[in-house]
Amino acid sequence: MRSLLVKDLMLPLENYPKVSHKGTVKDAFNAIRDAELSRSGRLQPPRAVLVLDSKGHIVGQLGHLDFLRALEPRYRLLADFDKLAKSWLTPEMTESVMEMFNWFREDFSEVCLKAGEVKVTDIMRPISESVSSEDSLQSAIHAFIVWQSPRLMVIDGGKVVGVIRLADVFDLLGKEIMGNNKK
């Protein structure tokens, strides 16, 4: 069996949910729903959305945690929670911050309705990690581990052509470990 390349497991860009940088969280959820309805059964359903600028270039992405951040947009005003969580943020500190800022005191349905109107640019993560379509799957796995990212942009000829997702790599890993992928 030949070694797998990134392009063998990537989801092509045209099959990935996208939203304009002017869009809202509600628009992003609609993009995910539409992509899920039209997907092939080979790979996991999409659980993230790519954000496009006015020229159609990918400038960001929204994943599960980003959507949750839309429930309380003031999080970004406090600090970079990614860095805090990896350094010193304890459960007690988290509770104290929630009380201090009076977060999540409204009815959940009301919070969700407001979150739907949040601009995607307010909660998106910029695109920074990528791998080549010709890289080995092992190289992509290394990139997932080093960058701690659930998805990586796939580049071919200097252009983003797709996305390789940790969920799809995990599915393949499970099949290989369990011996369900025998040739």
MDAnalysis code that builds the backbone (N, CA, C; Angstrom):
import MDAnalysis as mda
import numpy as np

u = mda.Universe.empty(549, n_residues=183, atom_resindex=np.repeat(np.arange(183), 3), trajectory=True)
u.add_TopologyAttr("name", ["N", "CA", "C"] * 183)
u.add_TopologyAttr("resid", np.arange(1, 184))
u.add_TopologyAttr("resname", ["MET", "ARG", "SER", "LEU", "LEU", "VAL", "LYS", "ASP", "LEU", "MET", "LEU", "PRO", "LEU", "GLU", "ASN", "TYR", "PRO", "LYS", "VAL", "SER", "HIS", "LYS", "GLY", "THR", "VAL", "LYS", "ASP", "ALA", "PHE", "ASN", "ALA", "ILE", "ARG", "ASP", "ALA", "GLU", "LEU", "SER", "ARG", "SER", "GLY", "ARG", "LEU", "GLN", "PRO", "PRO", "ARG", "ALA", "VAL", "LEU", "VAL", "LEU", "ASP", "SER", "LYS", "GLY", "HIS", "ILE", "VAL", "GLY", "GLN", "LEU", "GLY", "HIS", "LEU", "ASP", "PHE", "LEU", "ARG", "ALA", "LEU", "GLU", "PRO", "ARG", "TYR", "ARG", "LEU", "LEU", "ALA", "ASP", "PHE", "ASP", "LYS", "LEU", "ALA", "LYS", "SER", "TRP", "LEU", "THR", "PRO", "GLU", "MET", "THR", "GLU", "SER", "VAL", "MET", "GLU", "MET", "PHE", "ASN", "TRP", "PHE", "ARG", "GLU", "ASP", "PHE", "SER", "GLU", "VAL", "CYS", "LEU", "LYS", "ALA", "GLY", "GLU", "VAL", "LYS", "VAL", "THR", "ASP", "ILE", "MET", "ARG", "PRO", "ILE", "SER", "GLU", "SER", "VAL", "SER", "SER", "GLU", "ASP", "SER", "LEU", "GLN", "SER", "ALA", "ILE", "HIS", "ALA", "PHE", "ILE", "VAL", "TRP", "GLN", "SER", "PRO", "ARG", "LEU", "MET", "VAL", "ILE", "ASP", "GLY", "GLY", "LYS", "VAL", "VAL", "GLY", "VAL", "ILE", "ARG", "LEU", "ALA", "ASP", "VAL", "PHE", "ASP", "LEU", "LEU", "GLY", "LYS", "GLU", "ILE", "MET", "GLY", "ASN", "ASN", "LYS", "LYS"])
u.atoms.positions = np.array([
    [0.844, -1.182, 0.000],
    [0.000, 0.000, 0.000],
    [0.890, 1.247, 0.000],
    [0.562, 2.197, -0.851],
    [1.335, 3.434, -0.897],
    [1.025, 4.280, 0.322],
    [1.949, 5.140, 0.656],
    [1.734, 6.045, 1.781],
    [0.658, 7.058, 1.427],
    [-0.181, 7.356, 2.393],
    [-1.226, 8.345, 2.175],
    [-0.647, 9.744, 2.214],
    [-1.191, 10.599, 1.364],
    [-0.820, 12.004, 1.334],
    [-1.972, 12.830, 1.881],
    [-1.680, 14.049, 2.224],
    [-2.706, 14.957, 2.732],
    [-3.871, 15.057, 1.758],
    [-3.582, 15.154, 0.461],
    [-4.647, 15.315, -0.526],
    [-5.588, 14.109, -0.573],
    [-5.144, 12.941, -0.086],
    [-5.994, 11.751, -0.071],
    [-7.081, 11.827, 0.998],
    [-6.867, 12.644, 2.003],
    [-7.811, 12.703, 3.119],
    [-8.443, 14.083, 3.294],
    [-8.012, 15.046, 2.505],
    [-8.534, 16.408, 2.675],
    [-9.960, 16.516, 2.127],
    [-10.665, 17.483, 2.645],
    [-11.968, 17.861, 2.115],
    [-11.723, 19.026, 1.168],
    [-12.068, 18.886, -0.117],
    [-11.814, 19.975, -1.067],
    [-12.519, 21.264, -0.639],
    [-11.902, 22.372, -0.949],
    [-12.411, 23.672, -0.541],
    [-13.845, 23.905, -1.008],
    [-14.173, 23.445, -2.202],
    [-15.530, 23.675, -2.717],
    [-16.590, 22.925, -1.907],
    [-16.190, 21.911, -1.138],
    [-17.137, 21.164, -0.310],
    [-17.170, 21.647, 1.138],
    [-16.396, 22.677, 1.440],
    [-16.303, 23.138, 2.822],
    [-17.220, 24.336, 3.034],
    [-17.906, 24.405, 4.164],
    [-18.789, 25.548, 4.419],
    [-18.002, 26.847, 4.508],
    [-18.563, 27.887, 3.912],
    [-17.910, 29.191, 3.902],
    [-18.953, 30.277, 4.194],
    [-18.474, 31.385, 4.744],
    [-19.335, 32.532, 5.016],
    [-18.523, 33.794, 4.761],
    [-19.199, 34.836, 4.355],
    [-18.545, 36.128, 4.134],
    [-18.103, 36.733, 5.459],
    [-17.035, 37.512, 5.400],
    [-16.553, 38.217, 6.593],
    [-17.604, 39.194, 7.127],
    [-18.597, 39.515, 6.322],
    [-19.683, 40.396, 6.758],
    [-20.834, 39.615, 7.389],
    [-20.720, 38.287, 7.390],
    [-21.801, 37.442, 7.883],
    [-21.897, 37.380, 9.402],
    [-22.973, 36.738, 9.847],
    [-23.234, 36.569, 11.277],
    [-23.068, 35.098, 11.664],
    [-23.132, 34.851, 12.951],
    [-23.076, 33.475, 13.455],
    [-24.229, 32.660, 12.871],
    [-25.377, 33.268, 12.740],
    [-26.528, 32.570, 12.138],
    [-26.203, 32.167, 10.694],
    [-25.572, 33.049, 9.943],
    [-25.156, 32.719, 8.574],
    [-24.187, 31.541, 8.572],
    [-23.280, 31.518, 9.546],
    [-22.295, 30.434, 9.637],
    [-22.985, 29.105, 9.941],
    [-23.955, 29.107, 10.845],
    [-24.705, 27.876, 11.127],
    [-25.467, 27.410, 9.891],
    [-26.028, 28.340, 9.135],
    [-26.712, 27.971, 7.890],
    [-25.740, 27.341, 6.899],
    [-24.526, 27.867, 6.817],
    [-23.519, 27.307, 5.907],
    [-23.164, 25.877, 6.308],
    [-23.027, 25.629, 7.607],
    [-22.734, 24.271, 8.078],
    [-23.890, 23.334, 7.732],
    [-25.105, 23.783, 7.995],
    [-26.285, 22.954, 7.705],
    [-26.372, 22.624, 6.215],
    [-26.173, 23.613, 5.376],
    [-26.233, 23.388, 3.929],
    [-25.148, 22.415, 3.470],
    [-23.939, 22.560, 4.012],
    [-22.840, 21.661, 3.645],
    [-23.121, 20.238, 4.123],
    [-23.713, 20.107, 5.280],
    [-24.018, 18.778, 5.805],
    [-25.079, 18.084, 4.958],
    [-26.058, 18.840, 4.487],
    [-27.114, 18.264, 3.662],
    [-26.590, 17.780, 2.312],
    [-25.522, 18.402, 1.815],
    [-25.004, 18.049, 0.493],
    [-23.743, 17.196, 0.534],
    [-23.335, 16.740, 1.693],
    [-22.057, 16.028, 1.815],
    [-22.165, 14.575, 1.352],
    [-20.982, 14.044, 1.028],
    [-20.887, 12.619, 0.742],
    [-20.660, 11.914, 2.068],
    [-20.955, 10.637, 2.145],
    [-20.847, 9.908, 3.397],
    [-19.439, 9.483, 3.762],
    [-18.454, 9.775, 2.931],
    [-17.090, 9.291, 3.156],
    [-16.424, 9.906, 4.383],
    [-16.623, 11.176, 4.598],
    [-15.937, 11.869, 5.677],
    [-16.931, 12.384, 6.712],
    [-16.402, 12.808, 7.848],
    [-17.207, 13.401, 8.910],
    [-17.950, 14.634, 8.378],
    [-19.122, 14.930, 8.947],
    [-19.810, 16.162, 8.534],
    [-19.005, 17.381, 8.974],
    [-19.181, 18.506, 8.294],
    [-18.435, 19.705, 8.674],
    [-18.904, 20.233, 10.023],
    [-17.954, 20.701, 10.797],
    [-18.277, 21.289, 12.091],
    [-17.556, 22.622, 12.276],
    [-17.178, 23.193, 11.173],
    [-16.510, 24.483, 11.178],
    [-16.843, 25.201, 9.877],
    [-16.571, 26.485, 9.865],
    [-16.860, 27.324, 8.707],
    [-15.631, 28.175, 8.413],
    [-15.327, 28.324, 7.138],
    [-14.243, 29.212, 6.725],
    [-14.825, 30.593, 6.460],
    [-14.088, 31.624, 6.827],
    [-14.526, 33.007, 6.640],
    [-13.747, 33.593, 5.474],
    [-14.484, 34.171, 4.510],
    [-13.877, 34.729, 3.298],
    [-13.926, 36.246, 3.315],
    [-12.849, 36.863, 2.812],
    [-12.856, 38.319, 2.676],
    [-13.597, 38.704, 1.395],
    [-13.627, 39.983, 1.077],
    [-14.396, 40.462, -0.077],
    [-13.841, 39.954, -1.415],
    [-12.587, 39.476, -1.420],
    [-11.994, 38.937, -2.642],
    [-12.087, 37.411, -2.707],
    [-12.727, 36.808, -1.718],
    [-12.880, 35.357, -1.706],
    [-11.711, 34.610, -1.086],
    [-10.784, 35.330, -0.451],
    [-9.652, 34.694, 0.219],
    [-10.054, 34.279, 1.629],
    [-9.537, 33.149, 2.070],
    [-9.830, 32.660, 3.414],
    [-9.036, 33.497, 4.420],
    [-9.763, 34.092, 5.357],
    [-9.104, 34.931, 6.368],
    [-9.289, 34.399, 7.780],
    [-10.202, 33.450, 7.948],
    [-10.439, 32.932, 9.288],
    [-11.275, 31.671, 9.257],
    [-11.500, 31.151, 10.455],
    [-12.322, 29.961, 10.596],
    [-13.089, 30.028, 11.909],
    [-14.217, 29.363, 11.926],
    [-15.033, 29.262, 13.132],
    [-15.216, 27.788, 13.446],
    [-14.794, 27.394, 14.631],
    [-15.005, 26.034, 15.098],
    [-15.948, 26.035, 16.286],
    [-16.111, 24.878, 16.911],
    [-17.044, 24.741, 18.030],
    [-16.835, 25.792, 19.117],
    [-15.597, 25.941, 19.586],
    [-15.345, 26.888, 20.673],
    [-15.611, 28.330, 20.257],
    [-15.360, 28.628, 19.010],
    [-15.623, 29.977, 18.519],
    [-17.121, 30.273, 18.551],
    [-17.925, 29.280, 18.169],
    [-19.375, 29.458, 18.228],
    [-19.826, 29.670, 19.673],
    [-19.220, 28.947, 20.605],
    [-19.566, 29.137, 22.018],
    [-19.184, 30.537, 22.495],
    [-18.058, 31.052, 21.991],
    [-17.644, 32.404, 22.373],
    [-18.666, 33.448, 21.939],
    [-19.435, 33.146, 20.915],
    [-20.466, 34.084, 20.458],
    [-21.554, 34.270, 21.514],
    [-21.700, 33.286, 22.406],
    [-22.703, 33.404, 23.467],
    [-22.364, 34.522, 24.446],
    [-21.083, 34.832, 24.557],
    [-20.646, 35.903, 25.445],
    [-19.477, 36.629, 24.781],
    [-19.786, 37.557, 23.864],
    [-18.729, 38.245, 23.112],
    [-17.758, 39.039, 23.976],
    [-18.130, 39.346, 25.211],
    [-17.235, 40.130, 26.063],
    [-15.997, 39.340, 26.485],
    [-15.980, 38.030, 26.242],
    [-14.782, 37.248, 26.564],
    [-13.539, 37.850, 25.922],
    [-13.656, 38.256, 24.681],
    [-12.484, 38.768, 23.973],
    [-12.003, 40.097, 24.535],
    [-12.867, 40.795, 25.265],
    [-12.450, 42.053, 25.869],
    [-11.570, 41.838, 27.091],
    [-11.719, 40.687, 27.737],
    [-10.988, 40.413, 28.958],
    [-9.543, 40.022, 28.694],
    [-9.366, 38.997, 27.846],
    [-8.012, 38.493, 27.616],
    [-8.047, 37.438, 26.529],
    [-6.886, 36.929, 26.197],
    [-6.746, 35.822, 25.261],
    [-6.917, 34.528, 26.053],
    [-8.131, 33.970, 26.031],
    [-8.428, 32.791, 26.843],
    [-7.642, 31.565, 26.411],
    [-7.233, 31.492, 25.151],
    [-6.418, 30.355, 24.716],
    [-5.121, 30.315, 25.520],
    [-4.494, 31.457, 25.655],
    [-3.236, 31.518, 26.402],
    [-3.475, 31.356, 27.900],
    [-4.551, 31.977, 28.405],
    [-4.842, 31.862, 29.830],
    [-5.119, 30.415, 30.236],
    [-5.897, 29.726, 29.426],
    [-6.264, 28.352, 29.767],
    [-5.041, 27.449, 29.828],
    [-4.050, 27.760, 29.018],
    [-2.846, 26.933, 28.992],
    [-1.830, 27.350, 30.046],
    [-2.108, 28.444, 30.727],
    [-1.116, 28.899, 31.691],
    [-1.602, 28.791, 33.132],
    [-2.535, 29.632, 33.557],
    [-2.836, 29.683, 34.978],
    [-4.314, 29.714, 35.325],
    [-5.208, 29.670, 34.367],
    [-6.633, 29.794, 34.640],
    [-7.155, 28.547, 35.352],
    [-7.587, 28.705, 36.571],
    [-8.111, 27.594, 37.370],
    [-9.634, 27.611, 37.343],
    [-10.287, 26.512, 37.740],
    [-11.760, 26.516, 37.810],
    [-12.294, 27.615, 38.735],
    [-11.599, 27.868, 39.822],
    [-12.034, 28.910, 40.754],
    [-11.954, 30.287, 40.103],
    [-10.884, 30.514, 39.355],
    [-10.716, 31.789, 38.671],
    [-11.812, 31.967, 37.618],
    [-12.132, 30.916, 36.898],
    [-13.182, 30.973, 35.882],
    [-14.512, 31.375, 36.508],
    [-14.851, 30.744, 37.614],
    [-16.100, 31.059, 38.301],
    [-16.108, 32.507, 38.787],
    [-14.991, 32.962, 39.312],
    [-14.869, 34.335, 39.797],
    [-15.077, 35.331, 38.659],
    [-14.474, 35.056, 37.501],
    [-14.612, 35.942, 36.343],
    [-16.066, 35.989, 35.895],
    [-16.735, 34.832, 35.846],
    [-18.143, 34.798, 35.446],
    [-19.000, 35.636, 36.392],
    [-18.757, 35.523, 37.694],
    [-19.519, 36.301, 38.667],
    [-19.213, 37.784, 38.560],
    [-17.939, 38.113, 38.428],
    [-17.516, 39.504, 38.372],
    [-18.136, 40.233, 37.178],
    [-18.174, 39.579, 36.029],
    [-18.697, 40.203, 34.826],
    [-20.168, 39.905, 34.590],
    [-20.785, 39.165, 35.517],
    [-22.209, 38.844, 35.432],
    [-22.565, 38.173, 34.097],
    [-21.733, 37.213, 33.691],
    [-21.939, 36.529, 32.438],
    [-22.937, 35.392, 32.579],
    [-23.635, 35.108, 31.513],
    [-24.570, 33.988, 31.406],
    [-25.683, 34.044, 32.450],
    [-26.199, 35.229, 32.688],
    [-27.299, 35.373, 33.641],
    [-28.653, 35.397, 32.930],
    [-28.638, 35.587, 31.632],
    [-29.883, 35.636, 30.862],
    [-30.355, 34.221, 30.524],
    [-31.602, 34.124, 30.081],
    [-32.168, 32.865, 29.616],
    [-31.360, 32.355, 28.415],
    [-31.099, 31.054, 28.374],
    [-30.266, 30.476, 27.320],
    [-30.808, 30.781, 25.928],
    [-32.118, 30.684, 25.738],
    [-32.710, 30.961, 24.419],
    [-32.453, 32.402, 23.987],
    [-32.551, 33.338, 24.936],
    [-32.283, 34.743, 24.627],
    [-30.821, 34.957, 24.253],
    [-29.931, 34.308, 25.001],
    [-28.500, 34.414, 24.714],
    [-28.209, 33.879, 23.315],
    [-28.834, 32.772, 22.959],
    [-28.615, 32.176, 21.630],
    [-29.122, 33.080, 20.514],
    [-30.273, 33.695, 20.713],
    [-30.801, 34.612, 19.697],
    [-29.839, 35.778, 19.476],
    [-29.299, 36.320, 20.554],
    [-28.326, 37.409, 20.435],
    [-27.044, 36.921, 19.761],
    [-26.609, 35.719, 20.105],
    [-25.379, 35.166, 19.519],
    [-25.504, 35.019, 18.011],
    [-26.692, 34.723, 17.529],
    [-26.905, 34.575, 16.092],
    [-26.598, 35.832, 15.307],
    [-26.652, 36.979, 15.968],
    [-26.399, 38.258, 15.302],
    [-24.953, 38.742, 15.436],
    [-24.131, 38.011, 16.169],
    [-22.722, 38.382, 16.327],
    [-22.019, 38.241, 14.973],
    [-21.196, 39.196, 14.623],
    [-20.430, 39.150, 13.367],
    [-19.350, 38.074, 13.461],
    [-19.178, 37.312, 12.389],
    [-18.188, 36.229, 12.407],
    [-16.775, 36.761, 12.633],
    [-16.503, 37.970, 12.175],
    [-15.162, 38.532, 12.373],
    [-14.867, 38.815, 13.845],
    [-15.902, 38.909, 14.669],
    [-15.698, 39.164, 16.094],
    [-15.264, 37.914, 16.854],
    [-15.504, 36.738, 16.279],
    [-15.181, 35.502, 17.008],
    [-14.292, 34.545, 16.224],
    [-14.015, 34.840, 14.960],
    [-13.229, 33.913, 14.138],
    [-11.777, 33.846, 14.604],
    [-11.132, 32.762, 14.213],
    [-9.696, 32.596, 14.438],
    [-9.004, 32.795, 13.089],
    [-7.968, 33.611, 13.065],
    [-7.245, 33.792, 11.804],
    [-6.623, 32.471, 11.338],
    [-6.467, 32.348, 10.038],
    [-5.834, 31.167, 9.462],
    [-4.324, 31.329, 9.601],
    [-3.687, 30.349, 10.208],
    [-2.237, 30.445, 10.343],
    [-1.535, 29.129, 10.045],
    [-2.178, 27.993, 10.306],
    [-1.525, 26.707, 10.102],
    [-1.949, 26.096, 8.772],
    [-0.955, 25.551, 8.059],
    [-1.268, 24.889, 6.796],
    [-0.254, 23.786, 6.521],
    [-0.663, 22.886, 5.643],
    [0.208, 21.816, 5.159],
    [0.053, 21.753, 3.644],
    [1.013, 21.142, 2.990],
    [0.959, 20.981, 1.540],
    [0.106, 19.769, 1.185],
    [-0.571, 19.840, 0.067],
    [-1.376, 18.709, -0.391],
    [-0.506, 17.483, -0.656],
    [0.787, 17.696, -0.933],
    [1.705, 16.600, -1.216],
    [2.425, 16.082, 0.030],
    [2.182, 16.697, 1.186],
    [2.788, 16.210, 2.425],
    [2.238, 14.826, 2.761],
    [3.025, 14.056, 3.470],
    [2.564, 12.752, 3.930],
    [1.541, 12.939, 5.041],
    [0.706, 11.930, 5.234],
    [-0.255, 11.958, 6.323],
    [0.480, 12.065, 7.654],
    [1.645, 11.422, 7.752],
    [2.446, 11.504, 8.977],
    [2.860, 12.950, 9.269],
    [3.198, 13.705, 8.238],
    [3.555, 15.118, 8.420],
    [2.362, 15.911, 8.924],
    [1.191, 15.612, 8.387],
    [-0.021, 16.301, 8.843],
    [-0.313, 15.964, 10.297],
    [-0.145, 14.702, 10.674],
    [-0.370, 14.296, 12.073],
    [0.588, 15.061, 12.986],
    [1.828, 15.164, 12.566],
    [2.801, 15.952, 13.335],
    [2.317, 17.397, 13.487],
    [1.811, 17.987, 12.410],
    [1.319, 19.370, 12.452],
    [0.126, 19.494, 13.400],
    [-0.789, 18.522, 13.385],
    [-1.927, 18.543, 14.311],
    [-1.442, 18.562, 15.758],
    [-0.460, 17.736, 16.049],
    [0.052, 17.633, 17.415],
    [0.763, 18.923, 17.823],
    [1.627, 19.421, 16.965],
    [2.410, 20.610, 17.300],
    [1.522, 21.851, 17.428],
    [0.597, 22.034, 16.495],
    [-0.217, 23.243, 16.477],
    [-1.500, 23.115, 17.296],
    [-1.820, 21.903, 17.750],
    [-3.031, 21.696, 18.558],
    [-4.257, 22.296, 17.869],
    [-4.391, 21.995, 16.598],
    [-5.474, 22.556, 15.805],
    [-6.375, 21.433, 15.293],
    [-7.687, 21.626, 15.291],
    [-8.587, 20.580, 14.801],
    [-8.693, 20.510, 13.281],
    [-8.139, 21.514, 12.606],
    [-8.169, 21.500, 11.143],
    [-7.009, 22.319, 10.615],
    [-6.497, 21.904, 9.461],
    [-5.373, 22.594, 8.829],
    [-5.742, 22.907, 7.384],
    [-5.389, 24.095, 6.929],
    [-5.598, 24.442, 5.534],
    [-4.607, 23.645, 4.688],
    [-5.055, 23.197, 3.528],
    [-4.209, 22.446, 2.611],
    [-3.862, 23.357, 1.434],
    [-2.564, 23.509, 1.194],
    [-2.058, 24.421, 0.175],
    [-1.507, 23.613, -1.004],
    [-1.800, 24.092, -2.207],
    [-1.230, 23.516, -3.425],
    [-0.935, 24.682, -4.359],
    [0.313, 24.824, -4.745],
    [0.701, 25.924, -5.628],
    [0.481, 27.290, -4.999],
    [0.641, 27.397, -3.686],
    [0.469, 28.667, -2.997],
    [-0.970, 29.059, -2.734],
    [-1.896, 28.169, -3.052],
    [-3.327, 28.475, -2.910],
    [-3.986, 27.434, -2.013],
    [-4.941, 27.870, -1.178],
    [-5.693, 26.930, -0.342],
    [-6.629, 26.136, -1.250],
    [-6.512, 24.809, -1.178],
    [-7.343, 23.936, -2.018],
    [-8.264, 23.041, -1.200],
    [-8.063, 23.013, 0.114],
    [-8.899, 22.158, 0.937],
    [-8.545, 22.268, 2.408],
    [-9.160, 21.371, 3.171],
    [-8.964, 21.334, 4.617],
    [-8.777, 19.879, 5.022],
    [-7.773, 19.622, 5.845],
    [-7.637, 18.294, 6.433],
    [-8.045, 18.447, 7.893],
    [-8.909, 17.524, 8.333],
    [-9.503, 17.660, 9.660],
    [-9.067, 16.523, 10.570],
    [-8.847, 16.875, 11.813],
    [-8.446, 15.902, 12.814],
    [-9.477, 14.779, 12.932],
    [-10.758, 15.088, 12.822],
    [-11.806, 14.069, 12.937],
    [-11.645, 12.978, 11.874],
    [-11.296, 13.356, 10.654],
    [-11.114, 12.377, 9.583],
    [-9.856, 11.548, 9.792],
    [-8.783, 12.197, 10.266],
    [-7.551, 11.470, 10.579],
    [-7.818, 10.482, 11.717],
    [-8.586, 10.924, 12.718],
    [-8.927, 10.066, 13.849],
    [-9.724, 8.840, 13.393],
    [-10.693, 9.035, 12.496],
    [-11.470, 7.905, 11.965],
    [-10.565, 6.897, 11.268],
    [-9.658, 7.386, 10.441],
    [-8.721, 6.508, 9.740],
    [-7.814, 5.795, 10.736],
    [-7.326, 6.509, 11.718],
    [-6.484, 5.927, 12.754],
    [-7.204, 4.770, 13.448],
    [-8.455, 4.984, 13.815],
    [-9.236, 3.936, 14.461],
    [-9.395, 2.709, 13.586],
    [-9.675, 2.914, 12.301],
    [-9.819, 1.791, 11.367],
    [-8.524, 1.014, 11.253],
    [-7.406, 1.735, 11.187],
    [-6.112, 1.066, 11.068],
    [-5.759, 0.304, 12.344],
    [-5.984, 0.929, 13.480],
    [-5.655, 0.277, 14.753],
    [-6.530, -0.960, 14.965],
    [-7.785, -0.863, 14.603],
    [-8.713, -1.981, 14.802],
    [-8.637, -3.027, 13.706],
    [-7.830, -2.770, 12.665],
    [-7.660, -3.730, 11.590],
    [-8.845, -3.803, 10.648],
    [-9.678, -2.777, 10.602],
    [-10.867, -2.773, 9.750],
    [-10.601, -2.227, 8.349],
    [-9.367, -1.917, 8.070],
    [-9.031, -1.307, 6.794],
    [-8.097, -2.216, 5.996],
    [-8.258, -3.526, 6.161],
    [-7.361, -4.483, 5.489],
    [-7.587, -4.478, 3.990],
    [-6.521, -4.581, 3.292],
    [-6.582, -4.586, 1.818],
    [-6.465, -6.005, 1.315],
])
